[in-house]
Each structure stands twice: as C-alpha cells, then as structure tokens.
Amino acid sequence: MTQKVPFIVAELGPDVDPFMLHIYAALAEKERRNISVRTKAALAAAKARGVQLGNPEQAKENKRKADRYAKTLRWSSTWAESDLKRRTRVRKERGKW
C-alpha cells in the first residue's frame, strides 16, 4: 500500500478503496489471533481432561530414532576424544610440543 503498488482482491475488484483493504486486513489479523486463542484454550481443556494428544506410536518411533541418533553422537564424540588423546600423545612423544 505504501509503495503505490496496485493490490487487487478478486472478490472486491480493482476499484476498492485502500482504506477498505486495511479494514479487511485488520479483521483477518484479529480473526487469526482469535483462532489461536481458541485453539490454545481447547488444547488446554483437553489436556486437563486427560486426553492424550498426538500419535503415541509416532512418538515412540521418534523417541527410538532420537535415542539411536544420540548413541551415534556419543560414539563419535568418544571416538574423537580418544583420537585427540592419541594424536596428543604421539606429538608429545615426538617432542613436537
């Protein structure tokens, strides 16, 4: 709007007043906020009732994958530490330090 670029809304046509576009945009933003508030309230109410949200099977699979990945990270960091210690020891023995 501020750049004077024509903005055409198909339902309103090319001759719509920029003020009306601002009104529609403000209403859309307000509705977006209302939807967010309603969704958060509904999820909180469901959680209070003890409803388990999400897919438990998918959660288990995600946890298995995360644990497997964490194990590879632990192994690689352990390997990196031992490799670093070995290289440091070799340098000290050769008198490079």
Phi and psi in degrees as GROMACS dihedral restraints (atoms count N, CA, C in turn):
[ dihedral_restraints ]
;  ai    aj    ak    al  type     phi  dphi    fc
    3     4     5     6     1   -74.6    20    10
    4     5     6     7     1   -17.8    20    10
    6     7     8     9     1   -91.4    20    10
    7     8     9    10     1     2.3    20    10
    9    10    11    12     1    61.1    20    10
   10    11    12    13     1    30.6    20    10
   12    13    14    15     1   -88.3    20    10
   13    14    15    16     1   128.7    20    10
   15    16    17    18     1   -65.2    20    10
   16    17    18    19     1   130.9    20    10
   18    19    20    21     1  -120.0    20    10
   19    20    21    22     1   113.9    20    10
   21    22    23    24     1  -112.4    20    10
   22    23    24    25     1   124.9    20    10
   24    25    26    27     1   -99.9    20    10
   25    26    27    28     1   123.6    20    10
   27    28    29    30     1   -56.0    20    10
   28    29    30    31     1   -40.9    20    10
   30    31    32    33     1   -74.2    20    10
   31    32    33    34     1   -24.2    20    10
   33    34    35    36     1   -99.6    20    10
   34    35    36    37     1   -19.2    20    10
   36    37    38    39     1    88.6    20    10
   37    38    39    40     1   172.5    20    10
   39    40    41    42     1   -76.8    20    10
   40    41    42    43     1   -15.7    20    10
   42    43    44    45     1   -98.9    20    10
   43    44    45    46     1    20.1    20    10
   45    46    47    48     1   -73.4    20    10
   46    47    48    49     1   144.3    20    10
   48    49    50    51     1   -71.5    20    10
   49    50    51    52     1   135.4    20    10
   51    52    53    54     1   -57.2    20    10
   52    53    54    55     1   -31.5    20    10
   54    55    56    57     1   -60.7    20    10
   55    56    57    58     1   -41.4    20    10
   57    58    59    60     1   -64.5    20    10
   58    59    60    61     1   -38.0    20    10
   60    61    62    63     1   -63.0    20    10
   61    62    63    64     1   -39.9    20    10
   63    64    65    66     1   -64.1    20    10
   64    65    66    67     1   -39.1    20    10
   66    67    68    69     1   -62.4    20    10
   67    68    69    70     1   -47.7    20    10
   69    70    71    72     1   -61.9    20    10
   70    71    72    73     1   -40.7    20    10
   72    73    74    75     1   -64.5    20    10
   73    74    75    76     1   -41.3    20    10
   75    76    77    78     1   -64.4    20    10
   76    77    78    79     1   -41.2    20    10
   78    79    80    81     1   -64.7    20    10
   79    80    81    82     1   -40.1    20    10
   81    82    83    84     1   -64.1    20    10
   82    83    84    85     1   -40.7    20    10
   84    85    86    87     1   -65.5    20    10
   85    86    87    88     1   -41.2    20    10
   87    88    89    90     1   -63.0    20    10
   88    89    90    91     1   -42.4    20    10
   90    91    92    93     1   -65.4    20    10
   91    92    93    94     1   -38.6    20    10
   93    94    95    96     1   -60.1    20    10
   94    95    96    97     1   -43.9    20    10
   96    97    98    99     1   -64.1    20    10
   97    98    99   100     1   -42.1    20    10
   99   100   101   102     1   -62.3    20    10
  100   101   102   103     1   -41.1    20    10
  102   103   104   105     1   -62.3    20    10
  103   104   105   106     1   -42.0    20    10
  105   106   107   108     1   -61.9    20    10
  106   107   108   109     1   -45.2    20    10
  108   109   110   111     1   -63.0    20    10
  109   110   111   112     1   -45.4    20    10
  111   112   113   114     1   -63.4    20    10
  112   113   114   115     1   -41.4    20    10
  114   115   116   117     1   -64.3    20    10
  115   116   117   118     1   -45.8    20    10
  117   118   119   120     1   -63.0    20    10
  118   119   120   121     1   -39.6    20    10
  120   121   122   123     1   -65.6    20    10
  121   122   123   124     1   -42.2    20    10
  123   124   125   126     1   -65.5    20    10
  124   125   126   127     1   -41.2    20    10
  126   127   128   129     1   -66.0    20    10
  127   128   129   130     1   -39.4    20    10
  129   130   131   132     1   -65.1    20    10
  130   131   132   133     1   -40.7    20    10
  132   133   134   135     1   -64.9    20    10
  133   134   135   136     1   -42.4    20    10
  135   136   137   138     1   -63.6    20    10
  136   137   138   139     1   -41.6    20    10
  138   139   140   141     1   -63.9    20    10
  139   140   141   142     1   -39.0    20    10
  141   142   143   144     1   -65.0    20    10
  142   143   144   145     1   -31.7    20    10
  144   145   146   147     1   -77.7    20    10
  145   146   147   148     1    -8.8    20    10
  147   148   149   150     1    91.8    20    10
  148   149   150   151     1    11.9    20    10
  150   151   152   153     1   -70.1    20    10
  151   152   153   154     1   132.2    20    10
  153   154   155   156     1   -87.6    20    10
  154   155   156   157     1   117.3    20    10
  156   157   158   159     1   -88.1    20    10
  157   158   159   160     1   149.1    20    10
  159   160   161   162     1    90.4    20    10
  160   161   162   163     1  -176.3    20    10
  162   163   164   165     1  -104.8    20    10
  163   164   165   166     1   107.8    20    10
  165   166   167   168     1   -61.4    20    10
  166   167   168   169     1   -35.3    20    10
  168   169   170   171     1   -65.6    20    10
  169   170   171   172     1   -42.0    20    10
  171   172   173   174     1   -66.7    20    10
  172   173   174   175     1   -36.4    20    10
  174   175   176   177     1   -63.6    20    10
  175   176   177   178     1   -41.6    20    10
  177   178   179   180     1   -63.3    20    10
  178   179   180   181     1   -43.4    20    10
  180   181   182   183     1   -63.3    20    10
  181   182   183   184     1   -42.8    20    10
  183   184   185   186     1   -62.3    20    10
  184   185   186   187     1   -39.6    20    10
  186   187   188   189     1   -65.8    20    10
  187   188   189   190     1   -42.1    20    10
  189   190   191   192     1   -60.1    20    10
  190   191   192   193     1   -44.7    20    10
  192   193   194   195     1   -64.1    20    10
  193   194   195   196     1   -41.6    20    10
  195   196   197   198     1   -64.9    20    10
  196   197   198   199     1   -42.0    20    10
  198   199   200   201     1   -64.1    20    10
  199   200   201   202     1   -41.2    20    10
  201   202   203   204     1   -63.2    20    10
  202   203   204   205     1   -42.1    20    10
  204   205   206   207     1   -66.6    20    10
  205   206   207   208     1   -41.9    20    10
  207   208   209   210     1   -62.2    20    10
  208   209   210   211     1   -36.7    20    10
  210   211   212   213     1   -64.5    20    10
  211   212   213   214     1   -40.7    20    10
  213   214   215   216     1   -65.8    20    10
  214   215   216   217     1   -35.9    20    10
  216   217   218   219     1   -66.7    20    10
  217   218   219   220     1   -42.1    20    10
  219   220   221   222     1   -62.1    20    10
  220   221   222   223     1   -42.3    20    10
  222   223   224   225     1   -64.3    20    10
  223   224   225   226     1   -45.5    20    10
  225   226   227   228     1   -68.0    20    10
  226   227   228   229     1   -35.9    20    10
  228   229   230   231     1   -69.9    20    10
  229   230   231   232     1   -36.6    20    10
  231   232   233   234     1   -65.0    20    10
  232   233   234   235     1   -42.8    20    10
  234   235   236   237     1   -62.9    20    10
  235   236   237   238     1   -42.6    20    10
  237   238   239   240     1   -64.0    20    10
  238   239   240   241     1   -40.4    20    10
  240   241   242   243     1   -64.0    20    10
  241   242   243   244     1   -45.7    20    10
  243   244   245   246     1   -66.0    20    10
  244   245   246   247     1   -37.5    20    10
  246   247   248   249     1   -65.0    20    10
  247   248   249   250     1   -41.9    20    10
  249   250   251   252     1   -63.8    20    10
  250   251   252   253     1   -42.7    20    10
  252   253   254   255     1   -62.8    20    10
  253   254   255   256     1   -42.3    20    10
  255   256   257   258     1   -62.7    20    10
  256   257   258   259     1   -46.5    20    10
  258   259   260   261     1   -64.0    20    10
  259   260   261   262     1   -39.3    20    10
  261   262   263   264     1   -64.7    20    10
  262   263   264   265     1   -43.3    20    10
  264   265   266   267     1   -61.8    20    10
  265   266   267   268     1   -43.9    20    10
  267   268   269   270     1   -62.9    20    10
  268   269   270   271     1   -43.1    20    10
  270   271   272   273     1   -63.4    20    10
  271   272   273   274     1   -41.6    20    10
  273   274   275   276     1   -64.3    20    10
  274   275   276   277     1   -41.0    20    10
  276   277   278   279     1   -65.9    20    10
  277   278   279   280     1   -33.3    20    10
  279   280   281   282     1   -83.9    20    10
  280   281   282   283     1    -5.7    20    10
  282   283   284   285     1    74.5    20    10
  283   284   285   286     1    27.0    20    10
  285   286   287   288     1   -81.1    20    10
  286   287   288   289     1    -5.7    20    10
